[in-house]
Amino acid sequence: MEDINKIAMKLFHAYEDFYLDKEKREFFEKLFDEYLAKVDLSGTMEVYDAVIALAQQNRTEFDQMIGLLREKSLLPE
């Protein structure tokens, strides 16, 4: 699988790129609430750092989140 750091950076940039699209932004934020909140209990981590933490702490959930983003074509291959 692709390097976790590269995936985290792609996700960070994709979120920024789609931020002005309300529907896509809400999809990202829903996923972040579901997946990243598990590793960022205080809600203060940057998206990139939370993605790295998720990959390190729970690779299965990381893979699920990335898979959902790719299914929606919100994360480049």
N, C-alpha and C positions, 0 to 999 in steps of 0.2 A: 504494500500500500504506500501511497505517496507520503512523503515526510510530513509529520504532524505540524511542524512549524510552518511549512508552506501552505498546508490546508487552512490553518488558523489565520494566516495572513490573507488568503483568498476570501475566507469567510468575512473577515473584518472589512475588506474592500468591497465585497458584494453588498454587505449591509449598508455601507456608506453610499454606494452607487444607487441602490434602490430606495434609499431613505425617503425621497420625495414622493414615491409611489405608495400611497396610504395602504393599499391592500397588501402589497409585498412587505412593507415595513411591519404591518401587523402580523404577518406570517412569521417573519424573523423573530419578532418580539415574543410571540406565542412559544416558539421553539426555545428561545432563550429562557423564558420563564419555566418551561418544562424541564430542560436539560441543564442549563448553566446555573440555575438557582441552587442546584444540588451541591455545587462546588464553591459557589459564591454566596454564602449565607447572609453576608452583610449587604450584598448588592452594590459593592463599591469597586469591583474588579473591572478592568477594561475587558472588552469582548475577547480580544486576542488571548489575554492571560487566562481567562475563564475557559476558553476552548482548550488550551494546553493542559490546564488542570483537569478538565473532564477526561481528556484522552489518557492522562496518566493515572487517574483514579478509577475510571470506568470505561474501558475501551469499547465495550459493547454498546453502551449508550452513545458514545461519541460516534461510532460507526452508524448507528441508527439516525442520529441527527443529520449527519453528512449525507446519508442516503436520501432522507426526506428533502433536503435542500436540492440535491441533484435531480430528484424526480420532478421537482417544480422548475427545473432549469434556472435555479437561483445561485448556483455555484458552478463556476467553470470546471471542466474536467482537467 
